[in-house]
Amino acid sequence: MATPAPSRTISPTLARRIAVAAQGFGRPLAAAVTTRQLNAVIDRLGLLQIDSVNVFERSHYLPVFARVGAYDRAMLDALTMRPRAPHTEYVAHEAAFVRREDRALFRWRMDALRARYGGDTEEWEAAHGRTARWLLDELAERGPLAASEIEHEENVRTGPWWGWSEVKRTLELLFRFGDLAIAGRNRFERRYALPEQVFPASMLEARVEDRDAVRELVRRSVRALGIGTSGDIADYYRLTSAQTRAALQELEDSGEVERVQVAGWGRSGRPLPAWLAAGARAPRKVRASALLSPFDPMVWERARALRMFGLDYRIEIYTPAARRVYGYYVLPVLQDDRIVARVDLKSDRRSGVLLVQSAWAEAEADAATPRRLAALLGEAAHWQGLSEVAVRERGTLAHALAAEVTAMGIGGTIAG
């Protein structure tokens, strides 16, 4: 059967505004941020990706700050890191906080990961069987535990997997299989538990057919993205192309998504089809100013970031220092519906300074970019409990940014 033609063509500018609005940008900021607003951000995005790098701030805090401004991080901790918090952890995009009740949507993934890593019974028994049984018994007897609290002859860091011990590797596999759950975190360290120690029986007994679960995840992906290619949509929850195409067809048939075309998306003569969420806002303009985590859904799919914003973005944490182009922990800067800059940030908590280790202008930067970015960095420093902003003399935007920081009285320039 022939693929249906897109119903209409959308300009890249409008597609960009649809995407930015769908991600929750451009809304008026409240004088005081409440738990309700934090929940609304997570519900809109569907997840908060977790990453342990803390050079500026841990990643899951940043998408919320980008969308609602300064807030009390303890409120987000209460929603995500307590043993019976409203959100739990699972492998959604990557490791992420998701709603507790969404666990059933990922049962098919648990089964797939079990088949991939534990399907060979003999191999599993030889590699992990004894440790797995011991861990399950230990958690049943003692309750939720962090890996560091578990004493075992094999709880020694060795080999690949970030130097994880056999205990840690087995804990992580059992978590992915659904045999364990996360009972919050302590100083950011996961606490592993049996599922019945974390979830009520009703949640553990909930069943969603694989096809229905995937369709719901695709529905949420399109809603969170606003508009995207099938690749963009599949990437949101790391679905396969076949799963995504089948679900999109069902959602198109039900009128929940519309197949469209975005001018300029795709190669010459071979435009990429895109899908637009029904009811997605299509604003004439968006007013926003935000620092984007490398793991923010706005930019985490690098091909989409390049297509949508002209942003050729790679995180350079794992690149040797001498080979880094932009810096260690570089955050794209969103102003309105454009990516206008990128900054390498570090919170020097001992000195009370937000260090801008480099600042680079993008092609979409304009005369207002340095002033608006300086104001945003001042807000970020205040949110972090830092007293000033210091800009190093590195990057195409550094000089203009330092001048604005100085003029605002929130910091200045440092050499290097």
LUMRORO-99924 format. One record per residue (C-alpha): y, z, x. Coordinates in steps of 0.2 Angstrom, whole numbers. Layout:
! residues N
(atom (Y; Z; X))
...
! end
This chain:
! residues 416
(atom (0; 0; 0))
(atom (17; -5; 7))
(atom (29; 9; 12))
(atom (43; 11; -1))
(atom (60; 6; 5))
(atom (74; 19; 7))
(atom (84; 21; -9))
(atom (101; 21; 1))
(atom (109; 22; 18))
(atom (118; 37; 23))
(atom (131; 37; 37))
(atom (127; 47; 53))
(atom (143; 58; 50))
(atom (137; 63; 33))
(atom (120; 66; 39))
(atom (126; 78; 52))
(atom (137; 87; 39))
(atom (122; 88; 27))
(atom (111; 95; 41))
(atom (125; 108; 47))
(atom (128; 114; 29))
(atom (109; 115; 25))
(atom (108; 127; 40))
(atom (120; 139; 33))
(atom (136; 134; 43))
(atom (153; 132; 35))
(atom (152; 147; 23))
(atom (166; 160; 23))
(atom (163; 175; 34))
(atom (162; 192; 25))
(atom (173; 206; 31))
(atom (157; 217; 33))
(atom (139; 210; 35))
(atom (126; 218; 24))
(atom (107; 218; 24))
(atom (107; 206; 10))
(atom (117; 193; 20))
(atom (104; 195; 35))
(atom (90; 192; 23))
(atom (99; 176; 16))
(atom (100; 169; 33))
(atom (82; 171; 37))
(atom (77; 165; 20))
(atom (88; 149; 22))
(atom (80; 146; 39))
(atom (63; 151; 34))
(atom (60; 160; 51))
(atom (68; 167; 66))
(atom (60; 161; 83))
(atom (57; 175; 95))
(atom (60; 174; 114))
(atom (60; 188; 127))
(atom (74; 181; 138))
(atom (88; 194; 137))
(atom (101; 187; 150))
(atom (114; 185; 136))
(atom (105; 191; 120))
(atom (87; 189; 114))
(atom (86; 173; 104))
(atom (82; 179; 87))
(atom (98; 189; 85))
(atom (108; 173; 89))
(atom (105; 162; 74))
(atom (111; 176; 63))
(atom (127; 179; 73))
(atom (130; 160; 73))
(atom (130; 160; 54))
(atom (138; 177; 49))
(atom (147; 183; 64))
(atom (147; 200; 71))
(atom (134; 212; 63))
(atom (124; 227; 67))
(atom (108; 222; 76))
(atom (100; 238; 71))
(atom (100; 231; 53))
(atom (90; 216; 59))
(atom (78; 227; 68))
(atom (75; 236; 52))
(atom (70; 220; 44))
(atom (59; 213; 58))
(atom (53; 227; 70))
(atom (48; 242; 60))
(atom (29; 243; 56))
(atom (31; 239; 37))
(atom (47; 229; 38))
(atom (50; 215; 26))
(atom (46; 202; 39))
(atom (32; 201; 51))
(atom (27; 189; 65))
(atom (16; 174; 66))
(atom (15; 157; 75))
(atom (27; 147; 63))
(atom (37; 135; 74))
(atom (32; 146; 89))
(atom (31; 165; 88))
(atom (43; 169; 74))
(atom (48; 182; 61))
(atom (43; 176; 44))
(atom (42; 185; 27))
(atom (27; 196; 25))
(atom (22; 188; 9))
(atom (22; 171; 19))
(atom (6; 176; 29))
(atom (-5; 167; 17))
(atom (4; 150; 20))
(atom (-2; 151; 38))
(atom (-21; 155; 34))
(atom (-25; 137; 38))
(atom (-17; 138; 55))
(atom (-27; 154; 58))
(atom (-43; 145; 54))
(atom (-38; 130; 65))
(atom (-34; 141; 80))
(atom (-50; 151; 78))
(atom (-59; 134; 78))
(atom (-50; 128; 93))
(atom (-51; 144; 104))
(atom (-66; 153; 97))
(atom (-76; 140; 89))
(atom (-89; 140; 103))
(atom (-98; 156; 99))
(atom (-107; 157; 116))
(atom (-91; 153; 126))
(atom (-81; 166; 116))
(atom (-94; 179; 118))
(atom (-94; 176; 137))
(atom (-75; 176; 139))
(atom (-69; 188; 126))
(atom (-83; 195; 115))
(atom (-85; 212; 123))
(atom (-66; 215; 125))
(atom (-63; 209; 107))
(atom (-75; 221; 99))
(atom (-69; 236; 109))
(atom (-51; 232; 104))
(atom (-55; 231; 86))
(atom (-64; 248; 87))
(atom (-50; 256; 97))
(atom (-36; 250; 84))
(atom (-47; 256; 70))
(atom (-48; 273; 78))
(atom (-31; 275; 85))
(atom (-20; 264; 74))
(atom (-7; 252; 80))
(atom (-5; 251; 99))
(atom (5; 241; 111))
(atom (-5; 232; 125))
(atom (3; 244; 138))
(atom (-5; 259; 128))
(atom (-22; 252; 129))
(atom (-32; 259; 143))
(atom (-47; 248; 148))
(atom (-54; 242; 165))
(atom (-49; 224; 160))
(atom (-31; 228; 156))
(atom (-25; 221; 173))
(atom (-13; 207; 175))
(atom (-22; 192; 182))
(atom (-23; 173; 181))
(atom (-13; 161; 170))
(atom (-5; 165; 153))
(atom (10; 173; 161))
(atom (-1; 184; 171))
(atom (-8; 193; 155))
(atom (-23; 204; 157))
(atom (-39; 201; 148))
(atom (-34; 214; 135))
(atom (-17; 205; 132))
(atom (-25; 188; 131))
(atom (-38; 194; 119))
(atom (-25; 203; 108))
(atom (-15; 187; 107))
(atom (-30; 177; 102))
(atom (-36; 189; 89))
(atom (-18; 189; 82))
(atom (-18; 171; 81))
(atom (-34; 171; 72))
(atom (-28; 183; 59))
(atom (-40; 197; 65))
(atom (-25; 207; 70))
(atom (-7; 208; 64))
(atom (9; 215; 72))
(atom (15; 232; 66))
(atom (33; 230; 72))
(atom (39; 232; 90))
(atom (44; 246; 102))
(atom (58; 241; 114))
(atom (53; 223; 110))
(atom (34; 226; 115))
(atom (22; 221; 101))
(atom (12; 234; 93))
(atom (-5; 226; 87))
(atom (-14; 233; 72))
(atom (-28; 228; 60))
(atom (-21; 218; 46))
(atom (-26; 232; 33))
(atom (-15; 244; 43))
(atom (0; 233; 40))
(atom (-2; 223; 24))
(atom (-7; 229; 6))
(atom (-23; 223; 0))
(atom (-14; 211; -12))
(atom (-7; 201; 3))
(atom (-23; 201; 12))
(atom (-32; 194; -3))
(atom (-19; 181; -7))
(atom (-26; 163; -5))
(atom (-16; 147; -4))
(atom (-26; 131; -3))
(atom (-22; 122; 13))
(atom (-14; 107; 5))
(atom (-3; 118; -6))
(atom (2; 128; 9))
(atom (6; 113; 20))
(atom (16; 106; 5))
(atom (26; 122; 4))
(atom (30; 122; 22))
(atom (36; 104; 22))
(atom (46; 108; 6))
(atom (55; 122; 16))
(atom (57; 112; 31))
(atom (66; 98; 22))
(atom (77; 111; 13))
(atom (81; 120; 29))
(atom (85; 104; 38))
(atom (94; 95; 24))
(atom (89; 78; 30))
(atom (77; 73; 44))
(atom (64; 61; 49))
(atom (45; 65; 47))
(atom (45; 70; 65))
(atom (59; 82; 62))
(atom (51; 89; 47))
(atom (34; 91; 55))
(atom (41; 100; 70))
(atom (49; 113; 60))
(atom (33; 122; 57))
(atom (23; 112; 70))
(atom (13; 102; 57))
(atom (3; 86; 61))
(atom (11; 69; 57))
(atom (-3; 66; 44))
(atom (-1; 83; 35))
(atom (18; 80; 34))
(atom (17; 62; 28))
(atom (5; 67; 14))
(atom (16; 81; 9))
(atom (32; 71; 9))
(atom (24; 58; -2))
(atom (19; 72; -15))
(atom (37; 79; -14))
(atom (45; 62; -16))
(atom (34; 58; -31))
(atom (40; 75; -39))
(atom (58; 71; -35))
(atom (60; 85; -23))
(atom (65; 74; -8))
(atom (73; 57; -7))
(atom (68; 44; 5))
(atom (84; 37; 13))
(atom (90; 28; 29))
(atom (103; 35; 41))
(atom (113; 21; 50))
(atom (109; 22; 69))
(atom (94; 32; 68))
(atom (80; 22; 76))
(atom (79; 7; 87))
(atom (87; -10; 83))
(atom (78; -18; 69))
(atom (67; -3; 67))
(atom (76; 10; 57))
(atom (68; 27; 56))
(atom (65; 33; 38))
(atom (72; 50; 33))
(atom (70; 62; 19))
(atom (84; 71; 10))
(atom (82; 87; 1))
(atom (86; 86; -17))
(atom (102; 95; -21))
(atom (107; 96; -3))
(atom (125; 99; 0))
(atom (135; 84; 6))
(atom (152; 91; 11))
(atom (167; 81; 16))
(atom (170; 93; 30))
(atom (162; 108; 38))
(atom (172; 122; 46))
(atom (161; 131; 59))
(atom (162; 139; 76))
(atom (146; 145; 84))
(atom (135; 148; 99))
(atom (118; 141; 97))
(atom (103; 149; 104))
(atom (91; 136; 113))
(atom (79; 141; 100))
(atom (90; 139; 85))
(atom (83; 127; 72))
(atom (99; 117; 73))
(atom (95; 111; 91))
(atom (77; 116; 95))
(atom (70; 99; 92))
(atom (78; 90; 107))
(atom (75; 72; 100))
(atom (84; 77; 84))
(atom (98; 85; 94))
(atom (101; 69; 104))
(atom (100; 58; 88))
(atom (111; 69; 77))
(atom (124; 76; 90))
(atom (122; 65; 105))
(atom (117; 81; 114))
(atom (104; 78; 128))
(atom (99; 96; 130))
(atom (85; 104; 140))
(atom (84; 123; 144))
(atom (84; 126; 162))
(atom (77; 143; 163))
(atom (61; 137; 172))
(atom (70; 125; 183))
(atom (73; 130; 201))
(atom (91; 136; 203))
(atom (95; 122; 215))
(atom (90; 109; 203))
(atom (99; 115; 187))
(atom (112; 104; 181))
(atom (121; 116; 168))
(atom (115; 133; 171))
(atom (101; 146; 168))
(atom (104; 151; 149))
(atom (115; 137; 142))
(atom (120; 138; 124))
(atom (127; 123; 114))
(atom (143; 126; 106))
(atom (145; 120; 88))
(atom (163; 117; 81))
(atom (163; 110; 63))
(atom (150; 96; 63))
(atom (150; 92; 81))
(atom (142; 99; 97))
(atom (158; 100; 108))
(atom (152; 110; 124))
(atom (139; 120; 132))
(atom (141; 137; 141))
(atom (129; 147; 152))
(atom (131; 165; 147))
(atom (126; 182; 154))
(atom (130; 199; 147))
(atom (134; 210; 162))
(atom (131; 226; 153))
(atom (134; 237; 168))
(atom (152; 230; 170))
(atom (155; 227; 152))
(atom (159; 209; 155))
(atom (153; 193; 146))
(atom (151; 181; 161))
(atom (153; 162; 157))
(atom (144; 156; 172))
(atom (148; 138; 168))
(atom (156; 128; 154))
(atom (154; 110; 151))
(atom (163; 98; 139))
(atom (153; 86; 128))
(atom (160; 69; 123))
(atom (165; 76; 106))
(atom (176; 89; 113))
(atom (195; 88; 108))
(atom (211; 97; 113))
(atom (207; 112; 102))
(atom (190; 115; 110))
(atom (195; 127; 124))
(atom (205; 138; 112))
(atom (192; 139; 99))
(atom (178; 142; 111))
(atom (188; 156; 120))
(atom (191; 165; 103))
(atom (172; 163; 99))
(atom (168; 170; 116))
(atom (179; 185; 113))
(atom (170; 188; 97))
(atom (153; 187; 105))
(atom (159; 199; 119))
(atom (164; 212; 106))
(atom (148; 210; 96))
(atom (139; 213; 113))
(atom (149; 229; 116))
(atom (158; 221; 131))
(atom (176; 223; 135))
(atom (181; 206; 142))
(atom (176; 188; 146))
(atom (176; 181; 164))
(atom (174; 163; 167))
(atom (167; 156; 183))
(atom (175; 140; 190))
(atom (161; 129; 187))
(atom (159; 115; 174))
(atom (171; 102; 167))
(atom (178; 114; 154))
(atom (179; 130; 165))
(atom (197; 128; 170))
(atom (204; 125; 152))
(atom (193; 138; 145))
(atom (198; 151; 158))
(atom (217; 147; 154))
(atom (214; 151; 136))
(atom (204; 167; 139))
(atom (218; 173; 150))
(atom (232; 168; 137))
(atom (222; 178; 124))
(atom (222; 193; 135))
(atom (203; 195; 133))
(atom (199; 191; 152))
(atom (201; 178; 165))
(atom (194; 168; 179))
(atom (182; 173; 193))
(atom (178; 163; 209))
(atom (162; 155; 211))
! end
